[in-house]
Amino acid sequence: MKSLLLAASLLTACTLHAQQLQTFDIKADDWAEGEPPKEVFVVDGTIKIGARDGNKAIIIDPSPITDASAQLGVSAAGNASIEARIFAIKRGRSTPRFGVSVHGMSGHRLIVNPAKKSIDLVKGDQTLASAPFPWTSETWVKVKLEAKKAADNAWTITGKAWPATGTEPAEPMIKHEEKNLKGQGKCAIWATPFSGEPVFFDDIHLALEAAPAAP
């Protein structure tokens, strides 16, 4: 009897956990070109909806050149991940920086840094980890950042990047462990268009544990 009650409790816990997981697939094809819709909350920079390679995308414009960002989806309260397809352009020796983040403006960011030929896991002004990444200008790449909570409030943050025409790496390129994170806030896209060219974001997928809805 006790084993049946335990199994029922575990099933209920798993069901509640699954109910809290929300996924969002963000594509710009249904949006009008120009100002972004309310689903794209602009934090800084000039961000609009435009076209690239026959599809609409979220565009971070280089006017002005700043650390631009926009938040997407709902606020996480636990595990969170974001994957995006990104297109950027080099001009002369000037290269952009671009990437994604989880858990709000003070959370972890995964940034493609062509000047360093790397991807960097960043939090605030600190680079926590880096891995080599040979970025090619004027090609679509995918980036993926995940934050998962384990026991004792220990978190594992992983990141990877790969050519959009290729296969996702089986293992993370960056892995970082941290404790006592709040694990709250929205996912976001980021870019600093140092090359003076726009940066395009498309096919954005979010998966997160959302805060419980108010009764």
Secondary structure, DSSP 8 states (H G I E B T S, - for coil): -HHHHHHHHHHHHHHHHHHHEEEEEE-STTS-SBS--TTEEEEESEEEEEEETTEEEEEEE-SS-S-EEEEEEEEEEEEEEEEEEEE---BTTB--EEEEESSSTTSEEEEEETTTTEEEEEETTEEEEEEE----TTSEEEEEEEEEE-GGGEEEEEEEEEETTS---SS-SEEEEEES---EEEEEEEEE-TTSS-EEEEEEEEEEEE-----
